[in-house]
Amino acid sequence: MKRRNFIINSAASGTLALISGILYAGKQVKGKDSTISAGDFDLSEVTIHQLQDGMKTGKYTSVALVELYLKRIKELDKEGPSVNSVIQLNPDVLEQAAKLDQERKSGNNRGAMHGIPVLLKDNIATADKMVTSAGSLALANSIAPKDAFIVSRLRDSGAVILGKTNLSEWANFRSNRSSSGWSGRGGQTHNPYVLDRSPCGSSSGSAVAVSANFCTVAVGTETDGSIVCPSSTNGIVGIKPTLGLVSRSGIIPISHSQDTAGPMARTVTDAAILLGVLAGIDPTDSITAENKSRLNIDYTRFLDVNGLKGARIGVARNFFGFHEKVDLLMEMALEEMKKHGVILVDPANIDYTKECGLAEDDVLHYEFKAGLNNYLSSLPNGFPIRSLEQIIDFNKQHADTELRFFGQEVMIDSEKKGPLSDQAYVDALANLRKYSRDLGIDATMKKYNLDAVVAPTGGPAWTIDMINGDRYLGGSSTSAACAGYPSITVPCGFIEGLPVGISFFGKAWSEPQLISYAYAYEQITKHRKVPEFISSLKDFHV
């Protein structure tokens, strides 16, 4: 999603009166061009635990799961409605699944992820036959020299790497007028609920693939909003972890101060399982050393249906007001939480959000240049692209494809920045931490003695527009993203068939509490609905 104009500084009041058409209300939604439902699939909405039970009894094998997902991807991702979420399939996936099936037969079960198919965002390095390109044509032939640390963690856990997902090119750090889910290499990804609507981004393909049941779980990355926004608009759960819980090594960077990978799943339970695998100390990423006391955490221990009872949760009203029907869904969510024992502190606004956003803009431009140059320099000898400057030149030389719809002004502005020793960068980073942490989330939570903060993740998906770009109305990702603090988004309802999420966020390392709150809310409300691949809202009816 766009990393500018995030902050919507207006308050709103909600009403609990139902508005016609705002919710699915459990009814089937059909379009005249839609004949396929996510429900018409043997593995529709299946969970990790269900798959493990099936493999234990012999109902499934990992090979069979992979074959079913590959068939569905062929039918619905590249043919049929064509949401275009998968940019590349792993040519060795069946062989890898067969080896894991054999391990299981030999009595070696590596754990909850053994044999489970996973998709990865295409900015996460894999040392195999797949390309790691960030969706760019400049890196369309780039084979990573080694797995990202989190990929090694996944392989060690027994996960099957099914393939890679499309994304907003360069994780949406290229143009101020881009279309989320578009990349030069992968084309445009579509929202599976309504196909002419945006999937948000930048982890667009990961969110769509999970929502459309092309995999069990997927991995996305976030700098600011890139996990939580696509999770919200595609009706799934997304966790943006505390900076340092998950290694950054081997992930094409934007900002070492904010970048993190995280799980995307249809349930909080599956997201918690995947988070436990991704987290770990990486000797090549020093920030993960802060994890030492948090190693080997089983996040499923915090899945408590009564987890909301007694929690003091602040309502960040300064993130409301950008859409009246989003406000309505939020009021309904708050009422549900109160019924289940939450102590709401309302309002509990987070201050200095505008100042935070301004500092963020400077920090990201500096760190993108430094981080990307470092990543490109690590590619194998002989690879022709070694710097951001060369990326910019490549795009100019291939303007008919890469610059057809929008430009690269963000990259150009980043290239103009100096080294990270510049005082302008040092000051911007200090301000970012001050406004997002000391005067932001930390100050709000201390002032009101809060366990967490809640706000709308974002609005319903907008129409894809390759000429004018995204029409992003508002959301709440920036405070937690700038602070490097965790946030979790969970489905909280629908607006004319389009999903909307609610975010729980808080202090650093508060994943256990946030998972507990998100799980309890999920179990109370059960808003997740399978997408119907409707061609356009003109075909929508309840």
N, C-alpha and C positions, 0 to 999 in steps of 0.2 A: 504494500500500500504506500501511498505518498508519505514522505517523511517531512512534510511541511504543512502548515495550516491544520495541524492536528487539533489545536486547542480551541474548543468552543466554550467561550466564557459567558454563558447565559444560564440563568436558573429557570426552572419550569415547574409548574404544578401539574399533577396528574389527576385523572378521574378514574374511578373504578367501574364506570358504566361500560358495558361491552359495546364495541363498535362493530357493525356488521362487516364480516369478511376479514376480521383481523386474525382469526385463528383457524387452523385446520379443523378443529373440533372433532378430530378423529375420522373425518370423511375422506374419501378418495378424491383426488384431484386429477382430472383428465384433460388433456388437450386433444384437439381433433387430429393432430398429427402424431400423437403419442400413443404407442401401443405396447410399450415395454415399461415395466415397473422394476424398481430395485428389488421388489419382493419376488419376482419371477426368477429365482436363483437359489440353488441348493444351499449356498453359503450366505444368503442374505442376512445381514445384521448379526452374524455369528461372532462370538467372543473368543478370546484366547483360551479361557477355561473350557469352553465347549469344544473347541478344536482339540485341546489336550485330552479331554475325556474321550473324544472320538478316536484319536490316535491310540490311546491306551487300550480301548476295546476292539480295535481293528476296523472300526467303521470308516476311518480315514487313514491315509498315509500322507506324508508330506508331498510326495510326487502327485498324488491325486488332487491335493489342495492347489498345488501350482498349476496343474492342468486345467482345473476349473476356473481359476482366476485368469489364466492366459486366454481361455475361450471367451470369458466375459469381456476382457479388455478388447479383444478383437471385435466382438459384436457391438460394443457400446462406446468404446473409446475412439476407435479408428473407423468403424463402420456405423450403421444405424444412426442414432442421434449425434454421435461423434462429439464428446466433450473434450477430447484431445488433451488428456491430463498426463499421459505417460510419454516421455520423450524418447526412452530407450528401454528395451527389455534385455535382461541378462542372458546372453547366449548359453551360459553354463548352468542356468538355474535348475534344470531337471537333473543334471548330474549331481549338483550339490544337494538337492532334496533327496536323491536316492542314497547318497552317502549317509545323510542324517537318519533316514529310515533304517539303514543297516545298523547304525549305532544303536538305535532304539531296540532293534531286535536282539542286539548283543547285550542288552541290559544297561547301556549307558544313556541315561536321560539327563541332558544338561540343565534342565529347568523349564520354567514356564514358556520360554521363547523357542524351545527345541522344535524345529520343523515349521515354524510359523513364517509365512511369507510377509516380507516387509518391502515397502518402496521408499526410496531416498530422494530427496531434492537434488537436482542436478548442479548443486554447488558443493556437494560433499564428495570428497575424493575416494575412489575405489581403485585399487591396483589390480585390475583385471582387464577384460576385453571391452569394458564400457568407457565411454568418454566422460570427462568431467569438464563442463563447458560454461556453467552459469547461464546457459541458454544462448550464448553468443556464437556467431559464426567464426569469430577470431580464434576461439578455442575448440572449434568443432572436431579437431583431430588430436586433442590433448588427452593423453593417457597418463594418469597420475603415477608417480614413481612408487608411492606406497599408500596403503589405506589410511584414511582419516582415523584418528584414535577411536572415535565412536563406532566406526565400521568394524574395527578390530574387536571392540566390545560386543557388537552384534554377532559377528561370526563366532566368537568364543561362546556366546550364549546359545548357539545353535539356530539362530535366525537364518532364514533363507532370503538372500537379497534378490528380489524379484526383478527389479529394474530401477530406473530413475524417472523422476517426474519433472514436468515442465514448470517454469517459474517466470515471474516477471524478470526480464533479462537483467543480469548483474544485480539481482535481488532488488530491482526497482531503483537503482542508484545511477540513472543515466540521463533522464529527462524530467523536466517539471510538468510535462504534458503527456505522460505515457498511459497506456492501457494495461492495467494489472492483468497478469496472466499471459502477456504476449512476450515472445522472445523471437529473435531472428532465426534461431535454429529450430524452435519448436512450434512457432505459430501461436495462435490464440487459444487459450483454454476457456471453457465455458462452464457456467454454473449448472449443475445437473437438475436443479429444481426448475429453473426457467432458462432455456438455453441461450437466449439473447442477453442474459444478465451477466454481470461481472462475477468472477470467482474471488475477487479481491486478491491480495498478494502480499509479499512476494511468493509465499509458499503455496501458490495457487494449485498446482498439480497434485501436491500431497494431500491438500484438503479435499479436492474433488474426488481423487481416487479412493480415499477412505469413505467419503459420503456415498459414492456410487457403488461401493462394495467391490472394488477392483483389488483390494488387499485387506488384510486384517487390521494393520496399523501402518503408519508412515512416519517418517522423520522430516520435520521442517526446520527452518532457521529463522531467527528474528533479530533485527536491529531495533526496529520500532514498529510494532504492529504486524509483522510479517508471519507470525504464527496465529495470533489471536484474531486478526481481522478475517483471513480466509476461513478459519475454523468457525467463526460466527456466521459468515455469509453462506457457508455450506452445511450448517446444521450439525457440527461435530464438536468434540472436546479438544482443546489445545492447551498445552502447558508451556509457558515461557519461564524457564528456570532462573534461579539466582545466577548472576554472572559468576562463573567459576565452578558451578556444580557439574557442568558438562564441558568437556574439552573443546577448544576452538581449533586445534591443529588439524590441518588437512581440509579445512573449509574455506572456500574462496571468500575473502573478508570484505567487509565495509568498515567496521569499527571494532578495534580490540577492546574498547571501553563498554561496548553494548552487545556485540554479537554473541549469540548462543544458539545451539540446536535444541530441539525439544520435541516431545511426542505429540502426535495427532491421532485421534482415535474416535470411535463412535461412543465409547463409554469412559467414564472416569476410571473405572477399574483397569481397563486395558491401557489407558494412558499412564496410570500409576505403575503398572508392570513394566512398561517400556522405559519409563523414567529411571527405574531402578537399574536397568541394564546400561543406559547411556551414561549415568553418573559414574565418575571415577577419577582417580589421580593419574594425570598424564605427565610423565617426566619431561616432556617437551613443551608443556604449557604450565608455567609456574603458578598461575593463578589457581589452578586446581588443587594446589597443596593445602589450601584453606579447607578442603573437603575431608581432611584426615579423620576428623571426629564423626563424619557423616558417611563413611564408607559402608557398603553392603547393607544399606537401608532397604528394607522391604516396605515400600510405600503402600502396599495393600493392607498393612497393619492399621492404617489410618482411615480405612473405609468404614465409617460408622454412620448408619442411617439416622442416628440421633445426634450426629455431630454438630448440628446447629444449636442445640439446646444450651442456653446460657452464654452463647458467644456475643461479644460486644462488637457490632459491625457498623462502621460509619458509612453514611450515604454521601458520596461525593457529588452533590447537586450541580457543581460547576461543569460536570460532564454531561448534564441533561440538556434538553431544550432544543436540540437540532432537528427533532422529528416528533410530532405529537403522539404518534402511535407507538413509537419506541418508549416514550415516557409512560404511556398507558401500560405496556407490557412490564415495565420496571415497577410501576405501582402494584401491579398484581403480584409480581415476584416478591416485593417487600412485604406485602400482606401475608403471603404464604410463609415466609420466613418468620414473621411475628407469631403466626399460629403455632409454629414449631419451636418456640422458645428463644428466638433471637432477641437480643436487646439492641434495638436500632437506635443509633445516634444520628439524628437527622435535623439539620444538615451537618456534615463533617467535610467541608470543602478542603481541597488541597490548594494551597496558595502558590504563587510565583510560577504558574504553569507557562505563562507567556515568556517570562525570562528564561525558563528552562528550555523552551523550544528554540529561542534565539541562540543560546549557547550551544545547543545540540547541533544546529546547522553548521556552525563553524568547526566543531569537533569532528563531525562526520566527514567533512570535506578534507581536512588534514589527514585523518587516519585512513581514509579510503586510499589516497595516493600512496602513503607509506606502506600500508598493509598489502595492497594489490601488487605493488612493485616487488615486495618481498616474496609474495606467493609465486609470482611469475618467474622470479629468478631461481626458484627451487625446481622448476620443471626440467626435464631431462635436457642434456646438452643437444643442441641442434634444433630445438623448438624455436621457431622464428619470432614469436611474440614474447618479449621480456620486460615490458614496461607499460604503464598507463598511456604514455605518449604514443606508443606503437599501437595500442588498442584504438585510440582516437584516430590515428592515421588509417588503420585498417578499415574502420567504419566509413571514413570519407571515401576511400577507394572502392568500397562496396555499398555506396549510398543507395543504390537501387533496391537493395534488400534490407540492409541494416537501418537506413535512415529514411525509409519510404514513408513511414507514418509519423515519426517524431524524431527529435534531434538527440544530442548528447551534451547539452549545455552543463549538466551537473558534472560530468566527467571533465569537461573543459575547465570549469571553475576549480575543480579539485587539482587538476594539473598545475594550475597557477600557484597553488599553496607551496610554502616552503617546508623545511624539515620540522619534525616534532619538537625541536629545540626552540622554535620561534616563540617569543613571548606571547604573541597573540594566541597561539594554541594553548600554551601553559595556562594563560588566564581564562580562556574559554572552558578548558577542562575543569579548572577549579570552580568556576561559576556553575558549570553543569552539575557537579557534585553538590555544591551548596544549595542550589535551588531545587534539585530533585530529591535530595536526601535531607540535609540539615533543616532546611526551611520548607521542605515539601512533605514527603510521605512520613518521615520520622517525626517531624513537628506535629503533623495532624494526629498521628497515632498516640503520641505522648500527651497532647493537649486533651484528647477525648478518652484516653485510656482504652484504646481499641485493640481488638484481636485481628481485624482485617478491615478493608475498605471495599465497597461494592459500587459498581457503576455500569452503565450500558457499554458493551464492547464496541458497538457501532450500529449503523443503520442497516436497512435492507439493501440488497444488491441493486446497483444502478445498471442502466442499459450500457452494454459495451459500445464504446464510441472510439473508433480508430482515428478520427479527425481531431476531436477536442480532448480526448483522454478521459481520465476518471472524473466522476462527480462525487467525490467523497464528502459526506455531510458532517461527520463528527464521530468522536469516539474517545476512549479513555486509555489508550495504550502508552502514551508518551511518558507519564510520570514513572511508572515501573520500569519502562525501557531505559530511560535516562539514568535512573538510580541503579540499574542493574539488579533490581528486585524481582521476585517471582509474581506471576499472574496466571490465572486459570480462567478460561472462558467455557461456559456450558450453555447449551441451548435453553432459551427462555420463552420461545413462542414464535409465531409467524405473523407476518404482515402481507396479506394477499398472496399467501403461499410461499413467501420468501423468509428464510430463517433469520432470527436475531439472537444474539448471545448476551449473556450477563457475565461480567468479570469480577472475580475475587482477587484482590492483591494486597500485599502487606510488606513487612520488613524482610530483610535478607534472611535466607535460610528458613523461611516459614512455610515451605512446601508441605510439610505434614499437616499443619492446621488448615491450609487452603484446600488441600485434597479432601480433608474431612468435611469441610463446609460445602465444597462443590459436589461431593458424592451425595451428601444428605439432600441437597437441593435437587440434584438429578433424580434421586429415588422418589422424592416427594412429588415431583412434577412430571417427569418422564415426557419431556417435550420433543425428543428426537423422533422424527418421521422420515421414512425413506423417500428419496427424491423420485419424481415421476417423469423427468426429461420432457417437460412441456416446452414447446417451441417458443412461445411468447405469452405474455400476460393477456393478450387479446383472446387466448384460448382458455383462460383461467375461469373456473367457476367453482363454487362450493356446493 
